[in-house]
Amino acid sequence: MNNFAKLALVFSAGLLSASCQTVSDQAPGEIQEAKKAVDTAKSENINNFMPRATELADRKLERSLELLEDASDYREEGQTAQADATQQQAIALANEARAIAEMGLGLQRDAEKFDENLTEYVPLIQRSELTAG
């Protein structure tokens, strides 16, 4: 296995472990809410419906957690301004992850509702074809 293949394997293993990461109770509420939204989306299998959206939300959440850890390190080093700025970046990414997960979940639920109630929509379509013709 060449170095690139090894690096790719390590990188993909890192992405998988991120989805299993836990969020501390001391983490900002936005990050906790993002984790819940991403987990809910995964539990309802939106990755089957929108795999790229799920992957993007997961990556944004992972990066958010990394930035939160960096902010903690900055704080320990006494770099309060850098810690605050980094934490704000983490929160912004977490909010993006949450929005993607929630929008994906909403779209999936709407599609399922449409599919379940398709027979109600067929007469509407037929009526619109009759009036258009």
OpenMM code with the backbone's topology and positions (N, CA, C; nanometers):
from openmm import Vec3, app, unit

residues = "MET ASN ASN PHE ALA LYS LEU ALA LEU VAL PHE SER ALA GLY LEU LEU SER ALA SER CYS GLN THR VAL SER ASP GLN ALA PRO GLY GLU ILE GLN GLU ALA LYS LYS ALA VAL ASP THR ALA LYS SER GLU ASN ILE ASN ASN PHE MET PRO ARG ALA THR GLU LEU ALA ASP ARG LYS LEU GLU ARG SER LEU GLU LEU LEU GLU ASP ALA SER ASP TYR ARG GLU GLU GLY GLN THR ALA GLN ALA ASP ALA THR GLN GLN GLN ALA ILE ALA LEU ALA ASN GLU ALA ARG ALA ILE ALA GLU MET GLY LEU GLY LEU GLN ARG ASP ALA GLU LYS PHE ASP GLU ASN LEU THR GLU TYR VAL PRO LEU ILE GLN ARG SER GLU LEU THR ALA GLY".split()
positions = [
    Vec3(0.0854, -0.1179, 0.0000),
    Vec3(0.0000, 0.0000, 0.0000),
    Vec3(0.0897, 0.1238, 0.0000),
    Vec3(0.0647, 0.2140, -0.0963),
    Vec3(0.1472, 0.3343, -0.1043),
    Vec3(0.1070, 0.4352, 0.0033),
    Vec3(0.1875, 0.5410, 0.0158),
    Vec3(0.1629, 0.6408, 0.1203),
    Vec3(0.0291, 0.7118, 0.1014),
    Vec3(-0.0072, 0.7376, -0.0251),
    Vec3(-0.1348, 0.8051, -0.0500),
    Vec3(-0.2509, 0.7175, -0.0039),
    Vec3(-0.2456, 0.5892, -0.0328),
    Vec3(-0.3514, 0.4969, 0.0077),
    Vec3(-0.3606, 0.4884, 0.1594),
    Vec3(-0.2444, 0.4873, 0.2263),
    Vec3(-0.2437, 0.4846, 0.3733),
    Vec3(-0.3067, 0.6115, 0.4291),
    Vec3(-0.2702, 0.7254, 0.3697),
    Vec3(-0.3247, 0.8528, 0.4146),
    Vec3(-0.4760, 0.8567, 0.3943),
    Vec3(-0.5219, 0.8081, 0.2805),
    Vec3(-0.6653, 0.8059, 0.2524),
    Vec3(-0.7385, 0.7166, 0.3525),
    Vec3(-0.6777, 0.6041, 0.3879),
    Vec3(-0.7381, 0.5134, 0.4841),
    Vec3(-0.7481, 0.5792, 0.6214),
    Vec3(-0.6414, 0.6458, 0.6634),
    Vec3(-0.6417, 0.7147, 0.7921),
    Vec3(-0.7450, 0.8263, 0.7907),
    Vec3(-0.7518, 0.9013, 0.6802),
    Vec3(-0.8471, 1.0120, 0.6699),
    Vec3(-0.9903, 0.9605, 0.6778),
    Vec3(-1.0221, 0.8555, 0.6034),
    Vec3(-1.1595, 0.8052, 0.6056),
    Vec3(-1.1934, 0.7456, 0.7413),
    Vec3(-1.0973, 0.6839, 0.8081),
    Vec3(-1.1220, 0.6328, 0.9430),
    Vec3(-1.1517, 0.7476, 1.0374),
    Vec3(-1.0837, 0.8593, 1.0181),
    Vec3(-1.1088, 0.9781, 1.0998),
    Vec3(-1.2482, 1.0320, 1.0788),
    Vec3(-1.2969, 1.0317, 0.9544),
    Vec3(-1.4329, 1.0784, 0.9270),
    Vec3(-1.5360, 0.9881, 0.9932),
    Vec3(-1.5111, 0.8587, 0.9889),
    Vec3(-1.6046, 0.7664, 1.0507),
    Vec3(-1.6078, 0.7846, 1.2014),
    Vec3(-1.4913, 0.8044, 1.2618),
    Vec3(-1.4894, 0.8193, 1.4066),
    Vec3(-1.5545, 0.9494, 1.4498),
    Vec3(-1.5525, 1.0504, 1.3638),
    Vec3(-1.6132, 1.1783, 1.3999),
    Vec3(-1.7619, 1.1620, 1.4225),
    Vec3(-1.8250, 1.0776, 1.3425),
    Vec3(-1.9682, 1.0615, 1.3571),
    Vec3(-2.0026, 0.9905, 1.4869),
    Vec3(-1.9047, 0.9279, 1.5480),
    Vec3(-1.9271, 0.8585, 1.6738),
    Vec3(-1.8811, 0.9415, 1.7929),
    Vec3(-1.8223, 1.0584, 1.7669),
    Vec3(-1.7723, 1.1408, 1.8754),
    Vec3(-1.8873, 1.1875, 1.9623),
    Vec3(-1.8540, 1.2038, 2.0888),
    Vec3(-1.9537, 1.2573, 2.1798),
    Vec3(-1.9274, 1.4054, 2.2002),
    Vec3(-2.0305, 1.4750, 2.2350),
    Vec3(-2.0202, 1.6174, 2.2604),
    Vec3(-2.0350, 1.6369, 2.4104),
    Vec3(-1.9416, 1.7079, 2.4682),
    Vec3(-1.9411, 1.7340, 2.6112),
    Vec3(-2.0637, 1.8132, 2.6533),
    Vec3(-2.1075, 1.7895, 2.7766),
    Vec3(-2.2185, 1.8676, 2.8316),
    Vec3(-2.1819, 2.0146, 2.8469),
    Vec3(-2.0518, 2.0438, 2.8515),
    Vec3(-2.0058, 2.1820, 2.8642),
    Vec3(-1.9936, 2.2518, 2.7293),
    Vec3(-2.0147, 2.1795, 2.6211),
    Vec3(-2.0060, 2.2396, 2.4876),
    Vec3(-2.1197, 2.3403, 2.4717),
    Vec3(-2.0969, 2.4443, 2.3912),
    Vec3(-2.2048, 2.5408, 2.3667),
    Vec3(-2.3309, 2.4697, 2.3163),
    Vec3(-2.4452, 2.5245, 2.3511),
    Vec3(-2.5733, 2.4647, 2.3137),
    Vec3(-2.5890, 2.4438, 2.1642),
    Vec3(-2.5335, 2.5356, 2.0843),
    Vec3(-2.5451, 2.5225, 1.9390),
    Vec3(-2.4777, 2.3943, 1.8901),
    Vec3(-2.3662, 2.3600, 1.9509),
    Vec3(-2.2938, 2.2393, 1.9095),
    Vec3(-2.3691, 2.1149, 1.9558),
    Vec3(-2.4235, 2.1193, 2.0761),
    Vec3(-2.5031, 2.0064, 2.1242),
    Vec3(-2.6259, 1.9844, 2.0356),
    Vec3(-2.6918, 2.0939, 1.9972),
    Vec3(-2.8094, 2.0836, 1.9105),
    Vec3(-2.7723, 2.0315, 1.7714),
    Vec3(-2.6569, 2.0735, 1.7203),
    Vec3(-2.6122, 2.0248, 1.5894),
    Vec3(-2.5877, 1.8746, 1.5944),
    Vec3(-2.5252, 1.8272, 1.7004),
    Vec3(-2.4990, 1.6835, 1.7161),
    Vec3(-2.6313, 1.6071, 1.7180),
    Vec3(-2.7297, 1.6593, 1.7914),
    Vec3(-2.8606, 1.5935, 1.7971),
    Vec3(-2.9255, 1.5891, 1.6589),
    Vec3(-2.9180, 1.7000, 1.5860),
    Vec3(-2.9802, 1.7062, 1.4527),
    Vec3(-2.9143, 1.6083, 1.3567),
    Vec3(-2.7815, 1.6021, 1.3580),
    Vec3(-2.7096, 1.5104, 1.2699),
    Vec3(-2.7412, 1.3661, 1.3082),
    Vec3(-2.7426, 1.3361, 1.4378),
    Vec3(-2.7756, 1.2007, 1.4827),
    Vec3(-2.9182, 1.1618, 1.4448),
    Vec3(-3.0124, 1.2550, 1.4584),
    Vec3(-3.1515, 1.2276, 1.4215),
    Vec3(-3.1619, 1.2000, 1.2717),
    Vec3(-3.0941, 1.2824, 1.1931),
    Vec3(-3.0971, 1.2627, 1.0479),
    Vec3(-3.0419, 1.1249, 1.0116),
    Vec3(-2.9330, 1.0867, 1.0768),
    Vec3(-2.8747, 0.9550, 1.0486),
    Vec3(-2.9685, 0.8432, 1.0926),
    Vec3(-3.0316, 0.8603, 1.2080),
    Vec3(-3.1202, 0.7545, 1.2572),
    Vec3(-3.2417, 0.7367, 1.1666),
    Vec3(-3.2795, 0.8441, 1.0965),
    Vec3(-3.3917, 0.8345, 1.0034),
    Vec3(-3.3442, 0.8081, 0.8602),
    Vec3(-3.2177, 0.7736, 0.8482),
    Vec3(-3.1586, 0.7294, 0.7215),
    Vec3(-3.1668, 0.8305, 0.6084),
    Vec3(-3.1458, 0.9595, 0.6365),
    Vec3(-3.1454, 1.0526, 0.5245),
    Vec3(-3.0233, 1.0294, 0.4369),
    Vec3(-2.9212, 0.9579, 0.4910),
    Vec3(-2.8054, 0.9290, 0.4078),
    Vec3(-2.8427, 0.8398, 0.2897),
    Vec3(-2.9530, 0.7654, 0.3000),
    Vec3(-3.0008, 0.6874, 0.1856),
    Vec3(-3.0653, 0.7793, 0.0825),
    Vec3(-3.1254, 0.8867, 0.1287),
    Vec3(-3.1974, 0.9811, 0.0437),
    Vec3(-3.1036, 1.0901, -0.0083),
    Vec3(-3.0171, 1.1382, 0.0790),
    Vec3(-2.9247, 1.2473, 0.0449),
    Vec3(-2.7875, 1.2205, 0.1065),
    Vec3(-2.7104, 1.1309, 0.0482),
    Vec3(-2.5816, 1.0947, 0.1092),
    Vec3(-2.4820, 1.2100, 0.1154),
    Vec3(-2.4809, 1.2968, 0.0151),
    Vec3(-2.3836, 1.4070, 0.0178),
    Vec3(-2.4186, 1.5081, 0.1256),
    Vec3(-2.5452, 1.5328, 0.1474),
    Vec3(-2.5864, 1.6255, 0.2532),
    Vec3(-2.5491, 1.5703, 0.3899),
    Vec3(-2.5712, 1.4404, 0.4088),
    Vec3(-2.5364, 1.3777, 0.5358),
    Vec3(-2.3864, 1.3853, 0.5598),
    Vec3(-2.3096, 1.3560, 0.4560),
    Vec3(-2.1635, 1.3609, 0.4681),
    Vec3(-2.1156, 1.5024, 0.4992),
    Vec3(-2.1724, 1.6010, 0.4326),
    Vec3(-2.1329, 1.7396, 0.4561),
    Vec3(-2.1669, 1.7835, 0.5986),
    Vec3(-2.2853, 1.7508, 0.6455),
    Vec3(-2.3238, 1.7857, 0.7829),
    Vec3(-2.2300, 1.7195, 0.8821),
    Vec3(-2.1957, 1.5958, 0.8566),
    Vec3(-2.1050, 1.5219, 0.9446),
    Vec3(-1.9663, 1.5865, 0.9463),
    Vec3(-1.9163, 1.6241, 0.8287),
    Vec3(-1.7834, 1.6873, 0.8221),
    Vec3(-1.7831, 1.8220, 0.8926),
    Vec3(-1.8891, 1.8994, 0.8758),
    Vec3(-1.8971, 2.0307, 0.9416),
    Vec3(-1.9030, 2.0134, 1.0935),
    Vec3(-1.9779, 1.9142, 1.1396),
    Vec3(-1.9840, 1.8883, 1.2829),
    Vec3(-1.8475, 1.8443, 1.3353),
    Vec3(-1.7810, 1.7572, 1.2610),
    Vec3(-1.6478, 1.7111, 1.3015),
    Vec3(-1.5521, 1.8296, 1.3127),
    Vec3(-1.5512, 1.9155, 1.2129),
    Vec3(-1.4613, 2.0316, 1.2150),
    Vec3(-1.4976, 2.1259, 1.3295),
    Vec3(-1.6253, 2.1391, 1.3564),
    Vec3(-1.6708, 2.2213, 1.4674),
    Vec3(-1.6141, 2.1690, 1.5996),
    Vec3(-1.6186, 2.0384, 1.6173),
    Vec3(-1.5649, 1.9786, 1.7402),
    Vec3(-1.4136, 1.9974, 1.7499),
    Vec3(-1.3451, 1.9892, 1.6361),
    Vec3(-1.2006, 2.0135, 1.6352),
    Vec3(-1.1706, 2.1581, 1.6758),
    Vec3(-1.2472, 2.2521, 1.6211),
    Vec3(-1.2274, 2.3927, 1.6549),
    Vec3(-1.2587, 2.4193, 1.8013),
    Vec3(-1.3588, 2.3536, 1.8546),
    Vec3(-1.3922, 2.3700, 1.9957),
    Vec3(-1.2764, 2.3221, 2.0835),
    Vec3(-1.2142, 2.2132, 2.0420),
    Vec3(-1.0963, 2.1629, 2.1135),
    Vec3(-0.9803, 2.2625, 2.1034),
    Vec3(-0.9615, 2.3193, 1.9843),
    Vec3(-0.8574, 2.4213, 1.9666),
    Vec3(-0.8849, 2.5420, 2.0558),
    Vec3(-1.0102, 2.5819, 2.0656),
    Vec3(-1.0468, 2.6956, 2.1502),
    Vec3(-1.0117, 2.6681, 2.2958),
    Vec3(-1.0354, 2.5451, 2.3371),
    Vec3(-1.0005, 2.5069, 2.4737),
    Vec3(-0.8497, 2.5162, 2.4963),
    Vec3(-0.7728, 2.4722, 2.3971),
    Vec3(-0.6260, 2.4809, 2.4068),
    Vec3(-0.5813, 2.6268, 2.4151),
    Vec3(-0.6390, 2.7121, 2.3321),
    Vec3(-0.6047, 2.8553, 2.3349),
    Vec3(-0.6373, 2.9149, 2.4726),
    Vec3(-0.7499, 2.8753, 2.5271),
    Vec3(-0.7912, 2.9272, 2.6565),
    Vec3(-0.6915, 2.8869, 2.7647),
    Vec3(-0.6471, 2.7607, 2.7597),
    Vec3(-0.5470, 2.7121, 2.8561),
    Vec3(-0.4157, 2.7878, 2.8453),
    Vec3(-0.3837, 2.8329, 2.7249),
    Vec3(-0.2603, 2.9079, 2.7010),
    Vec3(-0.2776, 3.0569, 2.7319),
    Vec3(-0.3971, 3.0971, 2.7752),
    Vec3(-0.4214, 3.2356, 2.8090),
    Vec3(-0.4521, 3.3247, 2.6903),
    Vec3(-0.4772, 3.2653, 2.5743),
    Vec3(-0.5085, 3.3417, 2.4533),
    Vec3(-0.6608, 3.3527, 2.4396),
    Vec3(-0.7183, 3.4330, 2.5263),
    Vec3(-0.8634, 3.4435, 2.5355),
    Vec3(-0.9287, 3.4921, 2.4069),
    Vec3(-0.8715, 3.5941, 2.3454),
    Vec3(-0.9311, 3.6477, 2.2218),
    Vec3(-0.9313, 3.5417, 2.1121),
    Vec3(-0.8211, 3.4697, 2.0973),
    Vec3(-0.8128, 3.3639, 1.9961),
    Vec3(-0.9096, 3.2508, 2.0302),
    Vec3(-0.9219, 3.2200, 2.1587),
    Vec3(-1.0140, 3.1149, 2.2027),
    Vec3(-1.1578, 3.1525, 2.1698),
    Vec3(-1.1942, 3.2776, 2.1974),
    Vec3(-1.3304, 3.3222, 2.1685),
    Vec3(-1.3601, 3.3201, 2.0190),
    Vec3(-1.2652, 3.3675, 1.9389),
    Vec3(-1.2844, 3.3686, 1.7932),
    Vec3(-1.2972, 3.2263, 1.7389),
    Vec3(-1.2149, 3.1368, 1.7884),
    Vec3(-1.2179, 2.9973, 1.7422),
    Vec3(-1.3478, 2.9300, 1.7849),
    Vec3(-1.3950, 2.9603, 1.9051),
    Vec3(-1.5215, 2.9031, 1.9506),
    Vec3(-1.6374, 2.9541, 1.8654),
    Vec3(-1.6333, 3.0796, 1.8255),
    Vec3(-1.7378, 3.1335, 1.7386),
    Vec3(-1.7374, 3.0648, 1.6019),
    Vec3(-1.6166, 3.0324, 1.5509),
    Vec3(-1.6082, 2.9578, 1.4253),
    Vec3(-1.6704, 2.8189, 1.4433),
    Vec3(-1.6419, 2.7565, 1.5572),
    Vec3(-1.6963, 2.6237, 1.5858),
    Vec3(-1.8487, 2.6287, 1.5900),
    Vec3(-1.9022, 2.7311, 1.6527),
    Vec3(-2.0476, 2.7458, 1.6623),
    Vec3(-2.1087, 2.7699, 1.5245),
    Vec3(-2.0431, 2.8513, 1.4428),
    Vec3(-2.0938, 2.8780, 1.3077),
    Vec3(-2.0998, 2.7495, 1.2255),
    Vec3(-1.9950, 2.6684, 1.2321),
    Vec3(-1.9953, 2.5412, 1.1581),
    Vec3(-2.1009, 2.4459, 1.2127),
    Vec3(-2.1171, 2.4438, 1.3436),
    Vec3(-2.2194, 2.3576, 1.4041),
    Vec3(-2.3580, 2.4005, 1.3571),
    Vec3(-2.3813, 2.5307, 1.3488),
    Vec3(-2.5104, 2.5799, 1.3003),
    Vec3(-2.5338, 2.5392, 1.1551),
    Vec3(-2.4281, 2.5415, 1.0739),
    Vec3(-2.4408, 2.4971, 0.9348),
    Vec3(-2.4729, 2.3483, 0.9288),
    Vec3(-2.4042, 2.2684, 1.0108),
    Vec3(-2.4295, 2.1239, 1.0142),
    Vec3(-2.5739, 2.0956, 1.0541),
    Vec3(-2.6206, 2.1677, 1.1553),
    Vec3(-2.7581, 2.1494, 1.2020),
    Vec3(-2.8577, 2.1864, 1.0921),
    Vec3(-2.8351, 2.2980, 1.0249),
    Vec3(-2.9264, 2.3419, 0.9192),
    Vec3(-2.9337, 2.2402, 0.8062),
    Vec3(-2.8191, 2.1880, 0.7662),
    Vec3(-2.8161, 2.0878, 0.6587),
    Vec3(-2.8932, 1.9632, 0.7012),
    Vec3(-2.8666, 1.9157, 0.8225),
    Vec3(-2.9336, 1.7946, 0.8715),
    Vec3(-3.0840, 1.8156, 0.8825),
    Vec3(-3.1248, 1.9306, 0.9371),
    Vec3(-3.2680, 1.9560, 0.9536),
    Vec3(-3.3385, 1.9760, 0.8200),
    Vec3(-3.2739, 2.0454, 0.7261),
    Vec3(-3.3353, 2.0621, 0.5940),
    Vec3(-3.3477, 1.9278, 0.5237),
    Vec3(-3.2431, 1.8466, 0.5317),
    Vec3(-3.2476, 1.7141, 0.4701),
    Vec3(-3.3571, 1.6284, 0.5293),
    Vec3(-3.3684, 1.6335, 0.6604),
    Vec3(-3.4720, 1.5566, 0.7282),
    Vec3(-3.6105, 1.6056, 0.6874),
    Vec3(-3.6280, 1.7367, 0.6782),
    Vec3(-3.7561, 1.7926, 0.6353),
    Vec3(-3.7916, 1.7520, 0.4939),
    Vec3(-3.6932, 1.7570, 0.4046),
    Vec3(-3.7177, 1.7158, 0.2661),
    Vec3(-3.7547, 1.5686, 0.2576),
    Vec3(-3.6846, 1.4869, 0.3355),
    Vec3(-3.7151, 1.3438, 0.3330),
    Vec3(-3.8565, 1.3190, 0.3850),
    Vec3(-3.8924, 1.3854, 0.4928),
    Vec3(-4.0277, 1.3667, 0.5481),
    Vec3(-4.1342, 1.4145, 0.4499),
    Vec3(-4.1087, 1.5264, 0.3822),
    Vec3(-4.2033, 1.5756, 0.2817),
    Vec3(-4.2177, 1.4762, 0.1671),
    Vec3(-4.1049, 1.4195, 0.1229),
    Vec3(-4.1093, 1.3218, 0.0140),
    Vec3(-4.1850, 1.1969, 0.0566),
    Vec3(-4.1628, 1.1522, 0.1800),
    Vec3(-4.2347, 1.0346, 0.2289),
    Vec3(-4.3847, 1.0623, 0.2379),
    Vec3(-4.4195, 1.1829, 0.2856),
    Vec3(-4.5608, 1.2208, 0.2972),
    Vec3(-4.6254, 1.2253, 0.1588),
    Vec3(-4.5546, 1.2834, 0.0626),
    Vec3(-4.6054, 1.2884, -0.0744),
    Vec3(-4.6258, 1.1479, -0.1276),
    Vec3(-4.5267, 1.0604, -0.1063),
    Vec3(-4.5343, 0.9237, -0.1559),
    Vec3(-4.6518, 0.8489, -0.0928),
    Vec3(-4.6711, 0.8679, 0.0380),
    Vec3(-4.7810, 0.8003, 0.1072),
    Vec3(-4.9173, 0.8493, 0.0589),
    Vec3(-4.9251, 0.9770, 0.0246),
    Vec3(-5.0527, 1.0375, -0.0131),
    Vec3(-5.0648, 1.0614, -0.1632),
    Vec3(-4.9890, 0.9910, -0.2405),
    Vec3(-4.9863, 1.0118, -0.3846),
    Vec3(-5.1243, 1.0000, -0.4469),
    Vec3(-5.2053, 0.9098, -0.3960),
    Vec3(-5.3387, 0.8919, -0.4535),
    Vec3(-5.4230, 1.0178, -0.4391),
    Vec3(-5.3944, 1.1000, -0.3370),
    Vec3(-5.4671, 1.2262, -0.3223),
    Vec3(-5.4238, 1.3277, -0.4279),
    Vec3(-5.2987, 1.3182, -0.4730),
    Vec3(-5.2469, 1.4147, -0.5691),
    Vec3(-5.2854, 1.3801, -0.7126),
    Vec3(-5.3080, 1.2532, -0.7418),
    Vec3(-5.3402, 1.2120, -0.8779),
    Vec3(-5.4660, 1.2825, -0.9288),
    Vec3(-5.5751, 1.2868, -0.8523),
    Vec3(-5.6927, 1.3607, -0.9028),
    Vec3(-5.6622, 1.5083, -0.9276),
    Vec3(-5.5786, 1.5685, -0.8463),
    Vec3(-5.5417, 1.7087, -0.8688),
    Vec3(-5.4690, 1.7248, -1.0011),
    Vec3(-5.3805, 1.6314, -1.0300),
    Vec3(-5.3055, 1.6363, -1.1561),
    Vec3(-5.4006, 1.6181, -1.2736),
    Vec3(-5.4910, 1.5202, -1.2609),
    Vec3(-5.5865, 1.4963, -1.3689),
    Vec3(-5.6763, 1.6172, -1.3923),
    Vec3(-5.7191, 1.6813, -1.2837),
    Vec3(-5.8045, 1.8010, -1.2974),
    Vec3(-5.7282, 1.9140, -1.3663),
    Vec3(-5.6009, 1.9319, -1.3304),
    Vec3(-5.5247, 2.0392, -1.3921),
    Vec3(-5.4999, 2.0097, -1.5406),
    Vec3(-5.4869, 1.8830, -1.5773),
    Vec3(-5.4696, 1.8477, -1.7179),
    Vec3(-5.5985, 1.8737, -1.7962),
    Vec3(-5.7122, 1.8472, -1.7335),
    Vec3(-5.8410, 1.8697, -1.7998),
    Vec3(-5.8652, 2.0183, -1.8239),
    Vec3(-5.8306, 2.0997, -1.7257),
    Vec3(-5.8543, 2.2439, -1.7410),
    Vec3(-5.7526, 2.3071, -1.8340),
    Vec3(-5.6351, 2.2482, -1.8442),
    Vec3(-5.5315, 2.3032, -1.9327),
    Vec3(-5.5584, 2.2650, -2.0775),
    Vec3(-5.6253, 2.1525, -2.1001),
    Vec3(-5.6471, 2.1003, -2.2349),
    Vec3(-5.7644, 2.1557, -2.2977),
] * unit.nanometer
topology = app.Topology()
chain = topology.addChain("A")
for resn in residues:
    res = topology.addResidue(resn, chain)
    for name in ("N", "CA", "C"):
        topology.addAtom(name, app.Element.getBySymbol(name[0]), res)
